[in-house]
């Protein structure tokens, strides 16, 4: 097929109402600390900064230095709007002022993509000793363990009014026509050097996820300062059934599940709905006992494209050992509703899709088959469009 003929076919398909749909694909970095980093540029600052990509929290919060490397990073900083957000039970706390700026993502292949008028937080406290000294060096040194200049929250909820009113920047990235709102995190495993974040979901991408789960009900929509609209969901994106067994000891319950890239390990917060007996806990009750079988089950929901019910999630964990990002399941004591926080291990086992338009989470095992690779353009994309034409033709014949 000649290039001229290919272009003619593409233009004809677009004119007929079949737009070519290309997702935005952004490179990620897997650190030896078992955390995911994402690099962006702020405003007109020339230095890119790397942030922790965290699906368990909301809001893009960045260090804010006063050296020349930070010149132009923030377009405006409000003197009256502040935030105070903590992580890990209060072990890490960011406070500062609400800011606005343009955020530039580098994309796979060397391109770039800008998101303007992003509402974010400029961190003004010193969360760690030496924080200010590090960020004001030339070039700046990442103040969080030498890796991160803050956190890019990819959670699906919103921070409280009066505490930033932040939503995920991923919901503010402009999408090509025909794409569904949402994103996919692909780590490729703990040793991967080709981790990616894909923003915008095509039909073929949604169809490539065999495990399909319903999110917990939406808590509404929100219009960001740059005019983008996002569907909001609770911090716990879905609800799971949990079964813990060792020998004659057996426990079952239903509670929230938080799929969280920001956690080093899988941990359980006890509460009114999830509270394993002492027989299934270590002697100090700080973790699920070694050798237990811990199963996370979430029922399946329908594919929004085909209306065919997908597969359920059956994630089996062998909580043995003492390594935080291995199979260890830490237990924290809570007093209200409880939850399981997946931590990074879930994302080392599965690609995870958050379809925020339809309220669906998709999972597919890593490594996924090569046939599930993205088909955003070229001959594969054309074949997909031709298939859609045949499907429409068959539908018209009924």
C-alpha angles and dihedrals in degrees: 000000000000120000090241092053091046092052090048091053091048093050091047092051093049091048089051091057101268104119119196105244121208122183122218108247118196125188118240131195125225110211126207085245087069094248130125120237130198124189126213140159121239121219112308095333109128097212118085115221128206122225136187109259103222124181089181096067138044133231135043107257120181139183112251116209131183100222123105090265089070097048109128094006093123121039093197135005117195115227091201106041113076137170137205114193127168134192137202097023092313097310090123121036130183121194127174147103133307112255138181128215146140113269119206121202122198110223132212107276096035102283128125138220129199130211112195132209094014114180106223142145128264107209112225103170125079104247092180132029109266093020096130094043091053099048093047096053118107105267096023118245117222104252097207105078090315091292115078140044092198139306133304101204113211095180116134098230132075132248116249122279107266090025100078104294085231125170129181115288088218089073089055098056109112114247132210115250114279097027123123118234112257144074143240128221114207115182098167088215135300094298096045123131094185104061115152143186114215117197119198123033126234122202091251091053093050089048091054092068110085096185110068123180132181116241120229109271118290117259092210140275130291133200113221124217090259091056098255117135123218134189111233128216133179121274087253098066096196145000125248141191113235127204121185119184137171120163109309093348116098133170132178132181145143123241144139124299121209114197099208127178090184097068121089093208142017110266137179124216109202122222146141091308103037122038116140117210120256090253089071095045132079119259092267090042090235097121145015107276118267114263097023121133110237115189126188112198127183120177120240128256134198126282105247091218102046101019087227115136112248129214125285124242115254105176111178117196126191099206097207129137139023104266110116097221096038120075098304113130110202118205124215124186117242134176105209129039115338134220146185116240109207096205119192096312093080090055091050089058100039143029103236125212123195109198100191094177095060099025095243135136118206129196132187126179121257123267093041118201115271089241088070093063117127116278101195100144146352126048094334091054091048092051089052091052092047089052090052089051091054090048091052091047092054091047091052090054094063 
